[in-house]
Amino acid sequence: MNDASNAGPDLELLVRRELTEAGFTVEPSLLSADGGLGVWHDPARGVIVTWGTAADRLVKYATVRTAVRLALRTVLVRAGHEVREDHDGTELVITS
């Protein structure tokens, strides 16, 4: 199955809505601000979700980053999405 075949603008809007309803701050643009989520559609991969934080905090607060990633993944999987991690866990890729 092509990972990105079921992903598109409609899936992006759905993911944005589900994460917002779960209490996350979803940024209106592709890039996430410090503490917010960046969500966008990549035609080659699917819908991408990233959690924005300063690079120095990625190491210092690795436990928090792991908890946020787990929470994001849990919300999306419970909503019925297929989710995988990319770029050492800094991105979640939603394909359906």
N, C-alpha and C positions, 0 to 999 in steps of 0.2 A: 504494500500500500504506500502510495506517495504521502509522506508525512504532511505536506502542506496542502494536499488536495481538498480537504474539507475546511481549511482555514481561509478566512477572508475578512473583509470589512464587517460583515454581520457577526462573525465569531469574535472579532475584536470588540465590538460594541457590547456583546453579551458578556465577555470576560470583564470589561470595564465596569459594567453594571453590577455583576456578581461581587467583584472585589469592593466596590463602593458600598454596596449593601452590607457587606461583612465588616465594614468599619475602616477600611484602608483608605488612605489619601491617594487617589489616582490622578496624576498630573494630566492636564489637557494636551500637553505636547509629548513628543517622542521621548525627550530626555526627562529623567526624573530629578526633582529637586532633592535636597538633603532630607531624607526620611520619607519621601513620597515614592510612588510607583510609576515607572515608565511602562507604557503598554503600547505596542504597535504591531502591525501586520508586516511580516517579512514573507514575500511571495515564495521564496525558496525553502523556508523552514516552518512557518506557521505564525501564530500570535506569540510575541515575545513579551515577557514580564520581567522587569528588573527592579530591584530595590535600591534607591539612590542613597548613598552615604559617601562621605569623604574617604579617599583611598586609605588614609592612615587609620581610620576607624575600622576598616575591614579586618585588619589583623587584631587590633586592640580589643574589639568587641566581637570576636568570632562566634562566641556563644549566642549573642543577640542575633547576629546574622543568620545563624543556623535555626534559631527559633522562628524568625520571620519567614525564612524559606519554608520551614515545615508548616507554618500556619497558612502561607499562600498555597502551598501544594495541597493541603488538607481541604481548604475551601474549594479549590478548583476540581479536585478529584470527587468530592462529595456532590458537586454540581454536575458530575457526569463527564468531565473532560479527561482526555488522554494528555498526560503531562510528563515531560522528561526534562532533565537538567542539562545545561550546556555551559561551556566556558567556566569549568571548575565550580559549578553551582551558582554562578553569579547571574545566570539567566534561566528562567523557566520557559519552556517551549510548549505551547498548547496546540495540538493538531486536530482536535475534534471536540 
